[in-house]
Amino acid sequence: MPKSSDLLNDPLTLAPPPSFHPEALRQVLSEQYGLEGRLEPLGGERDRNLRLILADGAVFLVKLAHPDEDPAITDFQTAALLHLEEADAALPVPRMRRTREGATAIPHSAGDGRPCLLRVLTFLPGQPMTEAAGPGRAHDLGGLTARLNRALAGFAHPADTRRLIWDLREAPALRALLPNVAEPVLRDLASAALDRFEAEAAPLLARLPEQVIHNDLNPHNVLVEAGDPTRLAGIIDFGDMVRASRLQEVATTCAYLLRPGPAPLAGPAAFLAGYRAVLPLPEEEAALLPRLIATRMAMTVLITSWRARRQPENATYILRNMPGARAGLEWLTQASPRTLPPHEE
């Protein structure tokens, strides 16, 4: 396995999304996909994402992979979506739009002239689940996540064992990022969470069965219906997929469901109940969730602080999950819960 320093020194981790020439991109979309419309920029960490709005109101997602991205990683994402289309066609996830000749990706030139891969996907309707998620919606998300994990259980790809800085198992490697956290109190909280992860969670996590997981079901990657935000509408952004345990999927998602108030763990507890209604999760594993949730929050603090300092032009996008991570890490450290509370229907 590569050294931890290799993970942090990956130039793609700090590279901004690629630039592009709008007219050249419009021409390719017209000639290769038969699509013509208005392009609107969207956020992204590595890919350049754009919304394509056609004259008839149809909407598509246009993605330009970063020129430094290994094409195998892009193919990993595409292959997963194609697998999901067969394994569970009712799952609300993006579908690949093929070219006139049937290709799911074609070469294109980024703004600096370097080659990259162009893909077009369906654009799921709805809005990001960025508002506070009540227990009912968290329960539904648990069930939807379990369906996604179940559908991905039989999927494999040569790139699914890649190393990724957002992989929970890589948390110890992030100690090198502690100096990027300006506030001493927050820096100490993150360091303590890494200590507890290594001592109490990492050994069991390393022994669990693994499969491909989404690995980034934060509120920006979960959609709700625009007219009824209590109803889930879809899951997007498969760019952080890895082969890891289902427990890691649960913990990563629960980290974004912790909310201030009299019952901070109500969201994670509801999510776990919804997940268990579809797939099992043993008590021995569930007992680790508070530690794993704190670890994910520490990772958010460390990685976003590091990246925002080096990409100030993209800092707003990078730091969008920082407030929640900080608040949750403070509460988990103070309360030190040993388990999630039972979910009340």
Secondary structure, 3 states (H helix, E strand, C coil): CCCHHHHHCCHHHHCCCCCCCHHHHHHHHHHHHCCCEEEEEECCCCCEEEEEEECCCCEEEEEECCCCCCHHHHHHHHHHHHHHHHHCCCCCCCCEECCCCCCCCEEEECCCCCEEEEEEEECCCCEECCCCCCHHHHHHHHHHHHHHHHHHCCCCCCCCCCCCCCCHHHHHHHHHHHHHCCCHHHHHHHHHHHHHHHHHHHHHHCCCCCEEECCCCCHHHEEECCCCCCCEEEECCCCCCEEECHHHHHHHHHCCCCCCCCCCCHHHHHHHHHHHCCCCCCHHHHCCHHHHHHHHHHHHHHHHHHHHHHCHHHHHHHCCCHHHHHHHHHHHHHHCCCCCCCCCC
